[in-house]
């Protein structure tokens, strides 16, 4: 998962530490898209 920018990682950590499930879900969706894009 080296293709994930540090900003995204820190955003995910923030989203996990803050009980904001909408933020977590949107980050997970964005992460999925990023991973799929990197695999192409």
Phi and psi in degrees as GROMACS dihedral restraints (atoms count N, CA, C in turn):
[ dihedral_restraints ]
;  ai    aj    ak    al  type     phi  dphi    fc
    3     4     5     6     1   -73.3    20    10
    4     5     6     7     1   -13.4    20    10
    6     7     8     9     1   -78.1    20    10
    7     8     9    10     1    -7.1    20    10
    9    10    11    12     1   -84.5    20    10
   10    11    12    13     1   126.0    20    10
   12    13    14    15     1   -64.3    20    10
   13    14    15    16     1   152.1    20    10
   15    16    17    18     1   -60.8    20    10
   16    17    18    19     1   -35.1    20    10
   18    19    20    21     1   -58.6    20    10
   19    20    21    22     1   -44.2    20    10
   21    22    23    24     1   -63.3    20    10
   22    23    24    25     1   -42.3    20    10
   24    25    26    27     1   -61.8    20    10
   25    26    27    28     1   -46.3    20    10
   27    28    29    30     1   -67.2    20    10
   28    29    30    31     1   -33.8    20    10
   30    31    32    33     1   -64.8    20    10
   31    32    33    34     1   -41.1    20    10
   33    34    35    36     1   -64.1    20    10
   34    35    36    37     1   -44.0    20    10
   36    37    38    39     1   -60.6    20    10
   37    38    39    40     1   -41.9    20    10
   39    40    41    42     1   -64.2    20    10
   40    41    42    43     1   -45.0    20    10
   42    43    44    45     1   -61.5    20    10
   43    44    45    46     1   -35.6    20    10
   45    46    47    48     1   -73.1    20    10
   46    47    48    49     1   -40.0    20    10
   48    49    50    51     1   -72.1    20    10
   49    50    51    52     1   -30.3    20    10
   51    52    53    54     1   -95.1    20    10
   52    53    54    55     1   126.9    20    10
   54    55    56    57     1   -73.8    20    10
   55    56    57    58     1    61.4    20    10
   57    58    59    60     1  -116.2    20    10
   58    59    60    61     1    93.2    20    10
   60    61    62    63     1   -67.1    20    10
   61    62    63    64     1   -32.2    20    10
   63    64    65    66     1   -61.9    20    10
   64    65    66    67     1   -40.9    20    10
   66    67    68    69     1   -64.3    20    10
   67    68    69    70     1   -45.1    20    10
   69    70    71    72     1   -60.9    20    10
   70    71    72    73     1   -46.2    20    10
   72    73    74    75     1   -62.2    20    10
   73    74    75    76     1   -45.0    20    10
   75    76    77    78     1   -65.2    20    10
   76    77    78    79     1   -35.6    20    10
   78    79    80    81     1   -68.0    20    10
   79    80    81    82     1   -40.1    20    10
   81    82    83    84     1   -62.7    20    10
   82    83    84    85     1   -42.4    20    10
   84    85    86    87     1   -62.7    20    10
   85    86    87    88     1   -44.2    20    10
   87    88    89    90     1   -63.3    20    10
   88    89    90    91     1   -38.4    20    10
   90    91    92    93     1   -64.9    20    10
   91    92    93    94     1   -43.3    20    10
   93    94    95    96     1   -58.0    20    10
   94    95    96    97     1   -46.8    20    10
   96    97    98    99     1   -60.9    20    10
   97    98    99   100     1   -41.5    20    10
   99   100   101   102     1   -63.9    20    10
  100   101   102   103     1   -44.5    20    10
  102   103   104   105     1   -64.0    20    10
  103   104   105   106     1   -44.9    20    10
  105   106   107   108     1   -61.2    20    10
  106   107   108   109     1   -42.5    20    10
  108   109   110   111     1   -62.3    20    10
  109   110   111   112     1   -39.2    20    10
  111   112   113   114     1   -69.0    20    10
  112   113   114   115     1   -28.2    20    10
  114   115   116   117     1   -77.4    20    10
  115   116   117   118     1   -24.5    20    10
